[in-house]
Amino acid sequence: MWVARKEIVAPRASGFYVRLDGTLKEMGFAERVWEQCLPHYADEKKGGRPGIDPVVYFKMLMVGFFENLPGQRAIAARCDDSRAIREFLGYDLTEATPEQSSFTVIRQRLPQETIEAVHAIILGALRRHGLLRGKQLGIDSSVIEANASLRALEHRNTERSYWDYVKQLAEEAGIDASDLKAVRRFDKQRSGRKTSNQEWVNPHDPEAKVGRTKDGATDMIYKPEHVSDLESGAIIRAEVRPGNAGDTEALSERVAEAIQTLGEVTGEEDLTKLGKEVCADEGYFALGEIGRLQAMEIRAVISDPQAGRRRKDLPAEDQAILRRAQRAVRSASGKKLLRRRGEHLERGFCHVLDHGGRRRATLRGCENLTKAYYGAALAHNLSLLMRHLHGCGTPKQWIAGVFLALLRWLGTSLAPRSDPDQSSSPKMRARASGLLTASNLHLRSKPGRCSTGC
């Protein structure tokens, strides 16, 4: 009826989390997090229920990224039923792990500046291992689905719901308003259909905006944005913006904030040595913002979508800005930088959103989403460091490495021997040959180049 604890078999993923915990201890992660969060916690002598350790909070956010968990409830449930994760968090089998409500309490307690300071701790570790130079930066945005519904939209002036508005139009067109399927078909096919963010708002999440998702459907969305290092793919700055926010709005200010973060991480006083080049897609091109970047001595490699329609009678200063921008894009170094942008930025969004559980929002408001998103961003950077130090950046890669090692051992043990008396049967030799072939094919692949994004 009883089993000794030391006789319980360790879970396969525990090896990854043991090395992850060791990596965090080497960089002094817990001590530095306590130092940053101490002003926001009351003294224990004042009484009351003791708060959750902020280190545990950030570790649970890391678990959400590594396990592809979409929300707080899923993270809390996974931490509660996994022995490997319990050991990573520092909880014994007889202790209760934090509930999902603890996420909300700590997130509301810690300001965004503190969370960004914790993110800078991981950036500093990347810098010490040569994975963050900060010379070439890339900026791009993606789309996440908001925790809001189109059916709950209300008109800004009349406060009338969108569904009641569509039903009235359907009745005027001679369609039975009680037939919901017919009303939906009418709303989808009616001429002049427009759902403008200037007219309609979701009262439960005003910052969520109507827009296009990644699959082309119309929904309530937010726009996460990354400023990444194009040599390693490390995320330097992350932000979740409203769905209708323009990419070109205050572009130079956001780039300057990323360079300021690099200066704090690297200790470089001369910020002109950082962020020498910035690359983005053509959606970020605005003549005024390009001019401001050039004035900051930053080489902007951004294609002009209206290059063939630019007027020739522009002021001489604007023409000079355009010429410098065109030379940067057409140069060999500029084309190389654009290829890196497609590699590192798109891969970062794939890891954080599609394989890190952040494609569908479970929170509301840009501030709450940005705080939670920074947890995934620092976990992504930590994954780069783990891949550099240990050859595996996620628990899936760790388990795959163990499986491949087993294949190699089986292939070696089942390989045909030179002695004919000790040779195995033809069936066993064929199996050994197949195992070796499969193992070699996998071992030749580069770390971090998994087709599934893990």
ZAVEX-904866 format. One line per field, with one value per residue (C-alpha): x, y, z; residue number from 1; residue in one letter. Coordinates in steps of 0.2 Angstrom, whole numbers, plus 5000, padded with zeros to 4 digits. Layout:
<recs>
x <- X / ...;
y <- Y / ...;
z <- Z / ...;
n <- NUM / ...;
res <- A / ...;
</recs>
This chain:
<recs>
x <- 5000 / 5015 / 5029 / 5044 / 5046 / 5064 / 5057 / 5045 / 5052 / 5056 / 5046 / 5055 / 5053 / 5061 / 5078 / 5074 / 5066 / 5081 / 5093 / 5081 / 5081 / 5100 / 5102 / 5091 / 5101 / 5117 / 5111 / 5104 / 5087 / 5078 / 5088 / 5087 / 5068 / 5066 / 5075 / 5064 / 5048 / 5052 / 5044 / 5027 / 5026 / 5021 / 5031 / 5026 / 5026 / 5010 / 5001 / 4988 / 4990 / 5008 / 5009 / 5014 / 5033 / 5035 / 5049 / 5035 / 5024 / 5037 / 5041 / 5023 / 5023 / 5038 / 5028 / 5014 / 5026 / 5035 / 5019 / 5008 / 4995 / 4983 / 4977 / 4979 / 4968 / 4977 / 4994 / 4988 / 4980 / 4996 / 5007 / 4996 / 4997 / 5015 / 5028 / 5042 / 5035 / 5031 / 5050 / 5054 / 5043 / 5050 / 5034 / 5033 / 5020 / 5011 / 5010 / 4996 / 5002 / 4996 / 4978 / 4974 / 4967 / 4985 / 4990 / 4978 / 4983 / 5002 / 4999 / 4989 / 5002 / 5017 / 5018 / 5024 / 5041 / 5045 / 5040 / 5051 / 5065 / 5063 / 5063 / 5080 / 5087 / 5086 / 5092 / 5108 / 5111 / 5110 / 5122 / 5135 / 5134 / 5136 / 5118 / 5113 / 5124 / 5110 / 5117 / 5104 / 5085 / 5069 / 5051 / 5035 / 5018 / 5005 / 4987 / 4979 / 4961 / 4953 / 4943 / 4928 / 4913 / 4907 / 4889 / 4892 / 4896 / 4886 / 4884 / 4894 / 4880 / 4864 / 4871 / 4861 / 4867 / 4874 / 4863 / 4847 / 4852 / 4855 / 4838 / 4829 / 4838 / 4832 / 4814 / 4814 / 4821 / 4807 / 4816 / 4810 / 4820 / 4817 / 4826 / 4844 / 4852 / 4843 / 4848 / 4866 / 4866 / 4858 / 4871 / 4885 / 4878 / 4870 / 4877 / 4886 / 4890 / 4903 / 4908 / 4918 / 4928 / 4923 / 4904 / 4905 / 4913 / 4913 / 4908 / 4917 / 4933 / 4934 / 4952 / 4948 / 4945 / 4937 / 4949 / 4956 / 4963 / 4977 / 4965 / 4956 / 4940 / 4933 / 4934 / 4939 / 4958 / 4974 / 4991 / 5007 / 5023 / 5041 / 5057 / 5070 / 5089 / 5091 / 5107 / 5100 / 5081 / 5080 / 5065 / 5071 / 5054 / 5036 / 5020 / 5001 / 4993 / 4975 / 4969 / 4967 / 4984 / 4994 / 5012 / 5019 / 5012 / 5027 / 5038 / 5054 / 5049 / 5046 / 5063 / 5071 / 5063 / 5071 / 5088 / 5086 / 5082 / 5098 / 5108 / 5102 / 5106 / 5123 / 5129 / 5133 / 5132 / 5134 / 5117 / 5122 / 5133 / 5117 / 5103 / 5113 / 5101 / 5082 / 5073 / 5054 / 5041 / 5033 / 5019 / 5030 / 5036 / 5031 / 5042 / 5041 / 5046 / 5060 / 5067 / 5067 / 5076 / 5089 / 5091 / 5095 / 5109 / 5099 / 5099 / 5081 / 5079 / 5061 / 5054 / 5043 / 5026 / 5023 / 5040 / 5033 / 5020 / 5030 / 5029 / 5044 / 5041 / 5044 / 5055 / 5074 / 5074 / 5061 / 5069 / 5086 / 5077 / 5069 / 5086 / 5094 / 5080 / 5080 / 5099 / 5098 / 5084 / 5093 / 5110 / 5117 / 5118 / 5100 / 5093 / 5102 / 5094 / 5077 / 5080 / 5085 / 5069 / 5058 / 5068 / 5070 / 5054 / 5042 / 5050 / 5048 / 5029 / 5027 / 5035 / 5026 / 5009 / 5006 / 5017 / 5017 / 4998 / 4996 / 4987 / 4970 / 4969 / 4961 / 4963 / 4956 / 4965 / 4982 / 4990 / 4985 / 4989 / 5006 / 5011 / 5006 / 5015 / 5031 / 5031 / 5030 / 5044 / 5056 / 5053 / 5056 / 5073 / 5077 / 5073 / 5087 / 5099 / 5094 / 5097 / 5114 / 5119 / 5111 / 5106 / 5087 / 5076 / 5059 / 5053 / 5048 / 5066 / 5073 / 5061 / 5065 / 5084 / 5081 / 5071 / 5085 / 5098 / 5088 / 5087 / 5106 / 5109 / 5097 / 5104 / 5122 / 5116 / 5107 / 5119 / 5126 / 5143 / 5158 / 5158 / 5146 / 5143 / 5137 / 5128 / 5109 / 5095 / 5092 / 5076 / 5086 / 5099 / 5086 / 5078 / 5095 / 5098 / 5082 / 5084 / 5102 / 5095 / 5081 / 5092 / 5105 / 5092 / 5086 / 5103 / 5109 / 5095 / 5101 / 5094 / 5079 / 5075 / 5060 / 5047 / 5033 / 5041 / 5045;
y <- 5000 / 5012 / 5017 / 5026 / 5043 / 5039 / 5024 / 5034 / 5036 / 5053 / 5061 / 5062 / 5081 / 5084 / 5084 / 5100 / 5109 / 5104 / 5112 / 5127 / 5129 / 5127 / 5141 / 5153 / 5150 / 5153 / 5170 / 5174 / 5176 / 5174 / 5186 / 5200 / 5197 / 5199 / 5215 / 5222 / 5217 / 5220 / 5238 / 5231 / 5218 / 5223 / 5218 / 5201 / 5208 / 5218 / 5201 / 5195 / 5180 / 5178 / 5183 / 5171 / 5172 / 5183 / 5171 / 5157 / 5169 / 5171 / 5153 / 5149 / 5161 / 5151 / 5135 / 5143 / 5146 / 5129 / 5119 / 5129 / 5134 / 5148 / 5155 / 5156 / 5142 / 5130 / 5135 / 5133 / 5116 / 5110 / 5116 / 5106 / 5089 / 5089 / 5082 / 5089 / 5107 / 5106 / 5103 / 5117 / 5129 / 5122 / 5114 / 5097 / 5083 / 5088 / 5107 / 5116 / 5126 / 5143 / 5145 / 5155 / 5170 / 5172 / 5177 / 5192 / 5198 / 5198 / 5205 / 5220 / 5222 / 5223 / 5238 / 5236 / 5244 / 5230 / 5216 / 5224 / 5225 / 5206 / 5204 / 5214 / 5201 / 5187 / 5200 / 5202 / 5184 / 5183 / 5197 / 5188 / 5173 / 5183 / 5181 / 5199 / 5212 / 5225 / 5232 / 5226 / 5227 / 5222 / 5227 / 5219 / 5215 / 5201 / 5198 / 5189 / 5186 / 5197 / 5190 / 5199 / 5195 / 5204 / 5200 / 5211 / 5227 / 5243 / 5259 / 5272 / 5285 / 5276 / 5261 / 5250 / 5232 / 5226 / 5211 / 5221 / 5233 / 5218 / 5211 / 5227 / 5228 / 5210 / 5214 / 5229 / 5217 / 5205 / 5191 / 5183 / 5190 / 5174 / 5164 / 5166 / 5157 / 5168 / 5184 / 5178 / 5175 / 5192 / 5201 / 5192 / 5196 / 5213 / 5227 / 5241 / 5231 / 5240 / 5238 / 5253 / 5255 / 5274 / 5268 / 5252 / 5247 / 5232 / 5238 / 5224 / 5227 / 5244 / 5242 / 5227 / 5233 / 5225 / 5218 / 5203 / 5188 / 5178 / 5166 / 5181 / 5181 / 5197 / 5197 / 5207 / 5208 / 5215 / 5218 / 5212 / 5220 / 5214 / 5223 / 5209 / 5207 / 5201 / 5191 / 5180 / 5182 / 5188 / 5199 / 5216 / 5225 / 5218 / 5227 / 5223 / 5237 / 5240 / 5231 / 5247 / 5255 / 5260 / 5253 / 5269 / 5279 / 5284 / 5272 / 5281 / 5282 / 5264 / 5260 / 5273 / 5264 / 5247 / 5256 / 5263 / 5245 / 5239 / 5253 / 5248 / 5229 / 5232 / 5246 / 5256 / 5275 / 5280 / 5274 / 5278 / 5262 / 5252 / 5250 / 5255 / 5247 / 5245 / 5233 / 5232 / 5228 / 5241 / 5243 / 5253 / 5265 / 5284 / 5298 / 5308 / 5293 / 5287 / 5305 / 5304 / 5288 / 5294 / 5310 / 5298 / 5290 / 5274 / 5266 / 5262 / 5247 / 5248 / 5247 / 5261 / 5254 / 5270 / 5272 / 5272 / 5285 / 5298 / 5316 / 5323 / 5340 / 5335 / 5346 / 5343 / 5337 / 5324 / 5319 / 5316 / 5305 / 5295 / 5292 / 5286 / 5274 / 5267 / 5265 / 5255 / 5244 / 5240 / 5237 / 5220 / 5222 / 5229 / 5213 / 5202 / 5211 / 5209 / 5190 / 5190 / 5200 / 5186 / 5173 / 5179 / 5190 / 5177 / 5163 / 5173 / 5176 / 5158 / 5152 / 5165 / 5165 / 5148 / 5137 / 5148 / 5149 / 5167 / 5167 / 5169 / 5181 / 5177 / 5194 / 5211 / 5228 / 5232 / 5234 / 5217 / 5209 / 5217 / 5211 / 5193 / 5194 / 5199 / 5183 / 5174 / 5185 / 5182 / 5163 / 5164 / 5172 / 5160 / 5146 / 5154 / 5153 / 5135 / 5130 / 5138 / 5130 / 5113 / 5110 / 5110 / 5125 / 5116 / 5101 / 5093 / 5095 / 5087 / 5072 / 5071 / 5071 / 5057 / 5047 / 5049 / 5044 / 5028 / 5025 / 5026 / 5014 / 5002 / 5004 / 5001 / 4986 / 4978 / 4982 / 4966 / 4960 / 4955 / 4938 / 4927 / 4915 / 4930 / 4939 / 4942 / 4937 / 4946 / 4954 / 4961 / 4968 / 4976 / 4984 / 4990 / 4998 / 5007 / 5013 / 5020 / 5029 / 5037 / 5042 / 5049 / 5059 / 5068 / 5071 / 5080 / 5093 / 5110 / 5114 / 5126 / 5122 / 5110 / 5111 / 5112 / 5127 / 5118;
z <- 5000 / 5003 / 4991 / 4996 / 4988 / 4982 / 4973 / 4962 / 4944 / 4939 / 4925 / 4908 / 4907 / 4924 / 4916 / 4906 / 4921 / 4932 / 4920 / 4918 / 4937 / 4937 / 4924 / 4933 / 4949 / 4940 / 4934 / 4952 / 4945 / 4962 / 4971 / 4958 / 4956 / 4975 / 4974 / 4960 / 4968 / 4987 / 4986 / 4981 / 4995 / 5013 / 5028 / 5035 / 5053 / 5048 / 5048 / 5035 / 5023 / 5016 / 4998 / 4984 / 4980 / 4964 / 4958 / 4958 / 4948 / 4934 / 4934 / 4931 / 4917 / 4910 / 4912 / 4902 / 4887 / 4888 / 4889 / 4877 / 4890 / 4885 / 4901 / 4920 / 4924 / 4913 / 4920 / 4938 / 4934 / 4925 / 4939 / 4951 / 4943 / 4936 / 4948 / 4937 / 4937 / 4956 / 4959 / 4947 / 4957 / 4974 / 4980 / 4988 / 4985 / 5001 / 4997 / 4987 / 4972 / 4969 / 4962 / 4946 / 4956 / 4962 / 4944 / 4945 / 4962 / 4958 / 4940 / 4948 / 4961 / 4950 / 4938 / 4921 / 4924 / 4937 / 4924 / 4911 / 4924 / 4926 / 4907 / 4907 / 4919 / 4905 / 4892 / 4903 / 4904 / 4885 / 4884 / 4895 / 4884 / 4868 / 4862 / 4862 / 4853 / 4849 / 4833 / 4821 / 4827 / 4818 / 4822 / 4817 / 4824 / 4823 / 4828 / 4843 / 4846 / 4860 / 4874 / 4867 / 4855 / 4840 / 4846 / 4861 / 4851 / 4855 / 4845 / 4853 / 4852 / 4854 / 4865 / 4854 / 4852 / 4835 / 4835 / 4837 / 4824 / 4811 / 4816 / 4812 / 4795 / 4792 / 4796 / 4784 / 4771 / 4774 / 4783 / 4799 / 4813 / 4824 / 4811 / 4817 / 4803 / 4790 / 4800 / 4800 / 4781 / 4778 / 4789 / 4780 / 4762 / 4764 / 4754 / 4762 / 4777 / 4788 / 4806 / 4810 / 4826 / 4826 / 4828 / 4837 / 4853 / 4865 / 4882 / 4891 / 4882 / 4875 / 4869 / 4858 / 4840 / 4825 / 4813 / 4803 / 4811 / 4804 / 4794 / 4787 / 4798 / 4806 / 4825 / 4840 / 4840 / 4848 / 4840 / 4849 / 4843 / 4845 / 4844 / 4842 / 4839 / 4822 / 4826 / 4839 / 4838 / 4856 / 4860 / 4867 / 4869 / 4868 / 4868 / 4865 / 4856 / 4851 / 4835 / 4825 / 4830 / 4816 / 4814 / 4809 / 4824 / 4835 / 4827 / 4831 / 4850 / 4851 / 4843 / 4855 / 4870 / 4864 / 4862 / 4880 / 4886 / 4877 / 4885 / 4903 / 4899 / 4891 / 4902 / 4886 / 4890 / 4871 / 4864 / 4847 / 4847 / 4849 / 4836 / 4822 / 4809 / 4811 / 4799 / 4796 / 4782 / 4771 / 4783 / 4794 / 4781 / 4785 / 4778 / 4794 / 4805 / 4793 / 4794 / 4813 / 4813 / 4801 / 4812 / 4827 / 4816 / 4813 / 4796 / 4792 / 4781 / 4777 / 4759 / 4752 / 4746 / 4736 / 4728 / 4711 / 4715 / 4725 / 4718 / 4711 / 4718 / 4736 / 4746 / 4745 / 4763 / 4760 / 4743 / 4753 / 4766 / 4752 / 4743 / 4759 / 4762 / 4745 / 4745 / 4762 / 4755 / 4738 / 4745 / 4748 / 4767 / 4767 / 4758 / 4770 / 4784 / 4777 / 4775 / 4794 / 4798 / 4790 / 4799 / 4817 / 4819 / 4811 / 4821 / 4837 / 4834 / 4830 / 4846 / 4857 / 4849 / 4841 / 4852 / 4868 / 4870 / 4867 / 4850 / 4860 / 4874 / 4890 / 4898 / 4894 / 4891 / 4884 / 4901 / 4907 / 4891 / 4890 / 4907 / 4903 / 4886 / 4894 / 4904 / 4887 / 4880 / 4894 / 4893 / 4874 / 4877 / 4891 / 4878 / 4867 / 4882 / 4886 / 4868 / 4868 / 4884 / 4884 / 4866 / 4870 / 4872 / 4877 / 4886 / 4869 / 4863 / 4879 / 4877 / 4859 / 4863 / 4876 / 4863 / 4850 / 4862 / 4865 / 4846 / 4845 / 4859 / 4852 / 4834 / 4842 / 4852 / 4837 / 4824 / 4814 / 4821 / 4811 / 4819 / 4808 / 4823 / 4833 / 4820 / 4822 / 4811 / 4795 / 4803 / 4817 / 4806 / 4795 / 4811 / 4817 / 4800 / 4800 / 4818 / 4813 / 4798 / 4807 / 4821 / 4809 / 4800 / 4816 / 4823 / 4807 / 4810 / 4817 / 4835 / 4835 / 4817 / 4821 / 4808 / 4822 / 4830 / 4846;
n <- 1 / 2 / 3 / 4 / 5 / 6 / 7 / 8 / 9 / 10 / 11 / 12 / 13 / 14 / 15 / 16 / 17 / 18 / 19 / 20 / 21 / 22 / 23 / 24 / 25 / 26 / 27 / 28 / 29 / 30 / 31 / 32 / 33 / 34 / 35 / 36 / 37 / 38 / 39 / 40 / 41 / 42 / 43 / 44 / 45 / 46 / 47 / 48 / 49 / 50 / 51 / 52 / 53 / 54 / 55 / 56 / 57 / 58 / 59 / 60 / 61 / 62 / 63 / 64 / 65 / 66 / 67 / 68 / 69 / 70 / 71 / 72 / 73 / 74 / 75 / 76 / 77 / 78 / 79 / 80 / 81 / 82 / 83 / 84 / 85 / 86 / 87 / 88 / 89 / 90 / 91 / 92 / 93 / 94 / 95 / 96 / 97 / 98 / 99 / 100 / 101 / 102 / 103 / 104 / 105 / 106 / 107 / 108 / 109 / 110 / 111 / 112 / 113 / 114 / 115 / 116 / 117 / 118 / 119 / 120 / 121 / 122 / 123 / 124 / 125 / 126 / 127 / 128 / 129 / 130 / 131 / 132 / 133 / 134 / 135 / 136 / 137 / 138 / 139 / 140 / 141 / 142 / 143 / 144 / 145 / 146 / 147 / 148 / 149 / 150 / 151 / 152 / 153 / 154 / 155 / 156 / 157 / 158 / 159 / 160 / 161 / 162 / 163 / 164 / 165 / 166 / 167 / 168 / 169 / 170 / 171 / 172 / 173 / 174 / 175 / 176 / 177 / 178 / 179 / 180 / 181 / 182 / 183 / 184 / 185 / 186 / 187 / 188 / 189 / 190 / 191 / 192 / 193 / 194 / 195 / 196 / 197 / 198 / 199 / 200 / 201 / 202 / 203 / 204 / 205 / 206 / 207 / 208 / 209 / 210 / 211 / 212 / 213 / 214 / 215 / 216 / 217 / 218 / 219 / 220 / 221 / 222 / 223 / 224 / 225 / 226 / 227 / 228 / 229 / 230 / 231 / 232 / 233 / 234 / 235 / 236 / 237 / 238 / 239 / 240 / 241 / 242 / 243 / 244 / 245 / 246 / 247 / 248 / 249 / 250 / 251 / 252 / 253 / 254 / 255 / 256 / 257 / 258 / 259 / 260 / 261 / 262 / 263 / 264 / 265 / 266 / 267 / 268 / 269 / 270 / 271 / 272 / 273 / 274 / 275 / 276 / 277 / 278 / 279 / 280 / 281 / 282 / 283 / 284 / 285 / 286 / 287 / 288 / 289 / 290 / 291 / 292 / 293 / 294 / 295 / 296 / 297 / 298 / 299 / 300 / 301 / 302 / 303 / 304 / 305 / 306 / 307 / 308 / 309 / 310 / 311 / 312 / 313 / 314 / 315 / 316 / 317 / 318 / 319 / 320 / 321 / 322 / 323 / 324 / 325 / 326 / 327 / 328 / 329 / 330 / 331 / 332 / 333 / 334 / 335 / 336 / 337 / 338 / 339 / 340 / 341 / 342 / 343 / 344 / 345 / 346 / 347 / 348 / 349 / 350 / 351 / 352 / 353 / 354 / 355 / 356 / 357 / 358 / 359 / 360 / 361 / 362 / 363 / 364 / 365 / 366 / 367 / 368 / 369 / 370 / 371 / 372 / 373 / 374 / 375 / 376 / 377 / 378 / 379 / 380 / 381 / 382 / 383 / 384 / 385 / 386 / 387 / 388 / 389 / 390 / 391 / 392 / 393 / 394 / 395 / 396 / 397 / 398 / 399 / 400 / 401 / 402 / 403 / 404 / 405 / 406 / 407 / 408 / 409 / 410 / 411 / 412 / 413 / 414 / 415 / 416 / 417 / 418 / 419 / 420 / 421 / 422 / 423 / 424 / 425 / 426 / 427 / 428 / 429 / 430 / 431 / 432 / 433 / 434 / 435 / 436 / 437 / 438 / 439 / 440 / 441 / 442 / 443 / 444 / 445 / 446 / 447 / 448 / 449 / 450 / 451 / 452 / 453 / 454;
res <- M / W / V / A / R / K / E / I / V / A / P / R / A / S / G / F / Y / V / R / L / D / G / T / L / K / E / M / G / F / A / E / R / V / W / E / Q / C / L / P / H / Y / A / D / E / K / K / G / G / R / P / G / I / D / P / V / V / Y / F / K / M / L / M / V / G / F / F / E / N / L / P / G / Q / R / A / I / A / A / R / C / D / D / S / R / A / I / R / E / F / L / G / Y / D / L / T / E / A / T / P / E / Q / S / S / F / T / V / I / R / Q / R / L / P / Q / E / T / I / E / A / V / H / A / I / I / L / G / A / L / R / R / H / G / L / L / R / G / K / Q / L / G / I / D / S / S / V / I / E / A / N / A / S / L / R / A / L / E / H / R / N / T / E / R / S / Y / W / D / Y / V / K / Q / L / A / E / E / A / G / I / D / A / S / D / L / K / A / V / R / R / F / D / K / Q / R / S / G / R / K / T / S / N / Q / E / W / V / N / P / H / D / P / E / A / K / V / G / R / T / K / D / G / A / T / D / M / I / Y / K / P / E / H / V / S / D / L / E / S / G / A / I / I / R / A / E / V / R / P / G / N / A / G / D / T / E / A / L / S / E / R / V / A / E / A / I / Q / T / L / G / E / V / T / G / E / E / D / L / T / K / L / G / K / E / V / C / A / D / E / G / Y / F / A / L / G / E / I / G / R / L / Q / A / M / E / I / R / A / V / I / S / D / P / Q / A / G / R / R / R / K / D / L / P / A / E / D / Q / A / I / L / R / R / A / Q / R / A / V / R / S / A / S / G / K / K / L / L / R / R / R / G / E / H / L / E / R / G / F / C / H / V / L / D / H / G / G / R / R / R / A / T / L / R / G / C / E / N / L / T / K / A / Y / Y / G / A / A / L / A / H / N / L / S / L / L / M / R / H / L / H / G / C / G / T / P / K / Q / W / I / A / G / V / F / L / A / L / L / R / W / L / G / T / S / L / A / P / R / S / D / P / D / Q / S / S / S / P / K / M / R / A / R / A / S / G / L / L / T / A / S / N / L / H / L / R / S / K / P / G / R / C / S / T / G / C;
</recs>
